[in-house]
């Protein structure tokens, strides 16, 4: 373990071709073979004009993936349109935001999920707490990587979705397998779920265009909008990166201050589960325990956001008597140690130690 300042990253998996590398340390050893699938590189990793001391352990080509639109075993998945999930690309982005600005006037609970290209880096250095390490892990990966999908599902106070053709909007961002960094296992999983990376490359949403429309959509910077999520530190990290067009703050407290500004009211379902006897596991497992049927393909942001919304309202009814104590639950993100919920004195509430494990 290096005694480096928190936030510097040890890149453990960079499963892609064409990662911009620059050899800074002349004593670095590079083992390279055109026929090898594994490459070991020691030295410095250069991306986005920032330098990270790192170890890149694996670089793999895309191989062995299932055909797009099929699950293992050859079963064809229903289309998103058939499931009430509206796919948004660069060409229909403005049109769909016009619809969303109307929908949010009545449906002010927004269930959210993202898909991103995995975890490729580990922070190195000394960390104050395990929660501090988890935030630095999140920060260096969000800084290095690009969001692939964002799913937003709109619901009203009773958990009802809009009555039209669509309940959910799935935003598909520009992503290039030849240029952008990713973890191979994550890309394989997303391809198997039906994500079409060629279409993302050619028709994906430009992040700056999305951020501009999101800022004027009426769904951020608004106290009345309630965001529903599941183990969502990374999800909100990518959204803040989009909205600010900057890397995440170095300190976790600054991250939560930004979160409070853009997303004043957040309920993380994974955090709520701490008070729900016998509920455990990831989103799909929790849905099965609550006997909730998924709509749409797993591991796509639209379907996952819809399932998150359904799980939240079922949990609220079964475990919280339809009344969640905001002072206790609002603003906590499972896996991170600081909440932006104010404890009455203007300070941050610390929840270290009991929410640092993963789903």
Secondary structure, 3 states (H helix, E strand, C coil): CCCCCCCCEEECCCCCCCCCECCCCCCCCEECCCCCCCCEEEEEEEECCEEEEEEECCCCCCCCCCCCCECCCCCECCCCHHHCEEEECHHHHHHHHHHHHHHCCCCCEEEEEEEECCCCEEECCCCCCHHHHHHHHHHHHHHHCCEEEEEEEEECCCCCECCCCCCEEEEEECCCCCCCCCCHHHHHHHHHCCCCHHHHHHHCECHHHHHHHHHCCCCCCCCCCEEEECCCHHHHHHHHHHHHCCCCCCCHHHHHHHHHHHCCEEEEHHHHHHHCCCCCCCHHHHHHHCCCCCCCCCCCHHHHHHHHHHHHHHHHHHHCCCCCCHHHHCCCCCCCCEEEEECCCCCEEECCCCCCCCC
